[in-house]
Amino acid sequence: MSDKSGNGLLLVTPPKGLWKDAVEKPRESTQPLGIAYIAAAVRQGGHPAEILEAHALGLSGESIREKIESMRPKVVGISCLTPQWSDVQAAARIAKTVDEKIVTVVGGPHVTALPEETAADPSVDIAVIGEGEETIQDICNTVAAGGDLSSVKGIALEIGGNVVRTGPRPKITDLDSLSFPAHDLLPDPATYNPLPTWGRRGHFSSILSGRGCPYYCSFCDVTAQQGKQYRLRSAGNIVDEMEWLNKDYGISMFSFRDPSVVCHRKRLLEICRLIRERGLDIVWNCNSRADEVDLEMLVAMKQAGCYLIKYGIEVGNAEMIKSIKRMEKTQVEQAVSDTRRAGISPHGYFMFGFSDETEATMEETAVFARKLDLDSAGFMILVPFPGTREFERYQSEGRLLTKEWREYDYMNKPVYRNANVTSDQIMRAHRRAYRRFYLRPRILALHLRKMASPQIFFNYLQAARQVFR
């Protein structure tokens, strides 16, 4: 029988700027639920696990090295979003310089989209494809037993000079069977600084109600990462987690991070009923499509503590909304109106740079954002992340300008050549939309009232510098 104790697993969130040895502490940050779920699963499987939150803490490469040297883990796992790839490579190199025998494992949306490219990196031993809880447990078991890693399903690794994929791993269908994220291995909640509209520092946590997404939007990598089937946690399991975090960690503000907690009406109403029934003194926000809500549902959400709904509206042109979202502008207008009637704050997400974008459609988006009775709005540059249909389209048409992955950021210049508008035109439309939305008396007054602390004021100031430059 193999000894599972070993030196266990160390999970690392790579800090921004590690690749150039100039680490930055992020202005906003939230709990990394992905690795917290994995840590909980590995620990439940009998292996020691620790999390080094180098991203939120802004830790240097030397601090990462010292932690690895002191713990001497057998496996180092690193989470990876597309813009983080250079920092992930740097973190993996640090692990290998401490001990070449450490098994370096990388997972996340970018890795699932490009597993062969990930596993081909000299410092990366294994690329995890899709969900990591069961896969990492198998990796830790195999390493502890001195077994053959090619027997682990759901990974890519190098064998005999070639990168190969092992057999596929089925997706986890019973999400209630997973342990709650290992918040005890994360820094104090006060470490995390969410966006002002999301929650209050020290009292906030993200939460997930399911995995996957049934809508398959061309610009979103959730479906590629988690599947088209929306696998849902039960209402009781979700509220159990909220109650635990409220009582044990003082969390009173939650943000549901999955695409749409409201898509299953019966479950949503059950969540609202349980929150009220248990007398939880909490508030929460969520994402939604405009065609998923109705006034009765919204009133129930308000009574259960929902204070903000973030709608993915994307564009203002009627034909583009039909094409991108498969809905009508009138449905968006009705949803925003009903949200306000229910006493919930409506937020809109918008994007510039779709394949058939023109100056006229970008103007329509800016006008529509102001026409809607929104309290806040986020305007972003479309990013064709690997694994999305937008990426495949731009790549097949030879219109990707770079694969320098750290440039793939919602606030950066487009990483593609649009057929109808220049990058400068897209950037100007983006910044102008922010100014025209927020520099209005009602919106200014609303957000000035939210500046209840120096930290929130500083967050607003930093955001303003980025978009009003």
KAUR-V53431 format. One record per backbone hydrogen bond with DSSP energy under -1.0 kcal/mol. NH is the residue of the N-H (numbers start at 1). CO is the residue of the C=O. E is the energy in kcal/mol with one decimal. If there is no record, write none. Layout:
NH_CO_E ; NH_CO_E
//
This chain:
9_48_-2.5 ; 10_75_-2.3 ; 11_50_-2.9 ; 12_77_-3.1 ; 13_52_-2.0 ; 18_15_-1.5 ; 20_17_-1.0 ; 21_18_-1.4 ; 22_17_-2.4 ; 24_16_-2.6 ; 29_193_-1.4 ; 33_31_-1.6 ; 36_32_-1.6 ; 37_33_-2.5 ; 38_34_-1.8 ; 39_35_-2.8 ; 40_36_-1.8 ; 41_37_-2.2 ; 42_38_-2.7 ; 43_39_-2.4 ; 44_40_-2.2 ; 45_41_-1.5 ; 46_43_-1.6 ; 47_42_-2.0 ; 50_9_-2.1 ; 52_11_-3.3 ; 54_52_-2.2 ; 57_53_-1.8 ; 59_54_-1.9 ; 64_60_-1.8 ; 65_61_-2.4 ; 66_62_-2.5 ; 67_63_-2.0 ; 68_64_-2.3 ; 69_65_-2.6 ; 70_66_-2.2 ; 71_67_-2.4 ; 72_68_-2.8 ; 74_8_-1.5 ; 75_8_-1.7 ; 76_103_-2.4 ; 77_10_-2.5 ; 78_105_-2.6 ; 79_12_-1.6 ; 80_107_-1.8 ; 84_81_-1.8 ; 85_82_-1.6 ; 88_84_-2.5 ; 89_85_-2.5 ; 90_86_-1.7 ; 91_87_-2.2 ; 92_88_-2.5 ; 93_89_-2.2 ; 94_90_-1.9 ; 95_91_-2.0 ; 96_92_-2.1 ; 97_93_-2.1 ; 98_94_-1.6 ; 99_95_-2.1 ; 102_99_-1.8 ; 103_74_-2.6 ; 105_76_-3.0 ; 106_126_-2.5 ; 107_78_-1.9 ; 110_80_-1.2 ; 112_108_-2.4 ; 113_109_-1.8 ; 114_110_-1.9 ; 118_114_-2.0 ; 119_115_-2.8 ; 120_116_-1.5 ; 121_118_-1.6 ; 124_121_-1.7 ; 125_104_-1.4 ; 126_104_-2.1 ; 127_156_-2.6 ; 128_106_-2.8 ; 129_154_-2.6 ; 136_132_-3.0 ; 137_133_-1.5 ; 138_134_-2.1 ; 139_135_-2.3 ; 140_136_-2.8 ; 141_137_-2.5 ; 142_138_-2.6 ; 143_139_-2.8 ; 144_140_-2.5 ; 145_141_-1.8 ; 147_142_-3.2 ; 151_148_-1.8 ; 152_149_-1.7 ; 154_167_-2.9 ; 156_127_-2.1 ; 157_164_-2.2 ; 159_162_-3.5 ; 162_159_-1.5 ; 164_157_-2.9 ; 166_155_-2.7 ; 175_173_-1.2 ; 177_174_-1.4 ; 178_175_-1.3 ; 182_36_-2.0 ; 183_181_-2.3 ; 185_182_-1.6 ; 186_183_-1.3 ; 191_188_-2.8 ; 192_189_-1.3 ; 198_195_-1.8 ; 199_195_-1.6 ; 203_200_-2.2 ; 205_253_-1.9 ; 207_255_-2.0 ; 211_231_-2.5 ; 213_227_-1.8 ; 220_217_-1.2 ; 225_221_-2.0 ; 226_222_-3.3 ; 227_223_-2.4 ; 231_211_-2.9 ; 231_229_-1.0 ; 233_209_-2.7 ; 238_234_-2.0 ; 239_235_-2.4 ; 240_236_-2.2 ; 241_237_-1.6 ; 242_238_-2.1 ; 243_239_-2.6 ; 244_240_-2.4 ; 245_241_-2.6 ; 246_242_-2.1 ; 247_243_-2.5 ; 248_244_-2.9 ; 249_245_-1.5 ; 251_245_-2.0 ; 252_203_-2.0 ; 253_203_-2.1 ; 254_283_-2.0 ; 255_205_-1.6 ; 256_285_-2.5 ; 257_207_-2.5 ; 263_260_-1.1 ; 268_264_-2.4 ; 269_265_-2.5 ; 270_266_-1.8 ; 271_267_-2.5 ; 272_268_-2.4 ; 273_269_-2.3 ; 274_270_-2.5 ; 275_271_-2.2 ; 276_272_-2.0 ; 277_273_-2.9 ; 278_274_-2.3 ; 280_275_-1.9 ; 282_280_-1.5 ; 283_252_-2.5 ; 284_305_-2.0 ; 285_254_-2.0 ; 286_308_-1.5 ; 288_310_-2.0 ; 292_289_-1.3 ; 298_294_-2.4 ; 299_295_-2.5 ; 300_296_-1.9 ; 301_297_-2.3 ; 302_298_-2.4 ; 303_299_-2.2 ; 304_300_-1.1 ; 305_302_-1.6 ; 306_301_-2.7 ; 307_284_-2.3 ; 309_345_-2.2 ; 310_286_-2.8 ; 311_347_-3.0 ; 312_288_-1.5 ; 313_311_-1.3 ; 313_349_-1.4 ; 314_349_-3.0 ; 315_313_-2.2 ; 321_317_-2.4 ; 322_318_-1.8 ; 323_319_-2.1 ; 324_320_-3.4 ; 325_321_-2.3 ; 332_328_-1.3 ; 333_329_-2.4 ; 334_330_-2.3 ; 335_331_-2.3 ; 336_332_-2.4 ; 337_333_-2.1 ; 338_334_-2.8 ; 339_335_-2.4 ; 340_336_-2.0 ; 341_337_-2.2 ; 342_338_-2.0 ; 343_340_-1.4 ; 344_339_-2.3 ; 345_307_-2.1 ; 347_309_-2.6 ; 348_376_-1.7 ; 349_311_-2.9 ; 350_378_-2.9 ; 351_314_-3.0 ; 352_380_-2.3 ; 357_354_-2.3 ; 362_358_-2.2 ; 363_359_-1.9 ; 364_360_-2.1 ; 365_361_-1.9 ; 366_362_-2.0 ; 367_363_-2.5 ; 368_364_-2.8 ; 369_365_-2.2 ; 370_366_-1.4 ; 371_367_-2.1 ; 372_368_-2.3 ; 374_372_-1.9 ; 375_346_-2.6 ; 376_346_-1.1 ; 378_348_-2.7 ; 380_350_-2.1 ; 381_410_-2.6 ; 382_352_-2.9 ; 385_383_-1.8 ; 388_385_-2.0 ; 390_218_-2.4 ; 392_388_-1.9 ; 393_389_-2.4 ; 394_390_-2.6 ; 395_391_-2.7 ; 396_392_-2.5 ; 397_393_-1.9 ; 398_395_-1.3 ; 399_394_-3.0 ; 401_415_-2.9 ; 402_415_-1.0 ; 405_403_-1.4 ; 407_404_-2.5 ; 408_405_-2.0 ; 409_407_-2.0 ; 412_409_-1.6 ; 417_399_-2.8 ; 426_422_-2.0 ; 427_423_-2.5 ; 428_424_-2.5 ; 429_425_-2.2 ; 430_426_-2.2 ; 431_427_-2.3 ; 432_428_-2.5 ; 433_429_-2.1 ; 434_430_-1.6 ; 435_431_-2.2 ; 436_432_-2.8 ; 437_433_-1.9 ; 438_434_-2.7 ; 439_435_-2.3 ; 440_438_-1.6 ; 444_440_-3.0 ; 445_441_-2.5 ; 446_442_-2.2 ; 447_443_-2.2 ; 448_444_-2.2 ; 449_445_-1.6 ; 451_448_-1.0 ; 452_450_-2.5 ; 457_453_-2.2 ; 458_454_-2.4 ; 459_455_-2.2 ; 460_456_-2.3 ; 461_457_-2.4 ; 462_458_-2.7 ; 463_459_-2.2 ; 464_460_-2.5 ; 465_461_-2.2 ; 466_462_-1.5 ; 467_463_-1.8 ; 468_464_-2.5
//
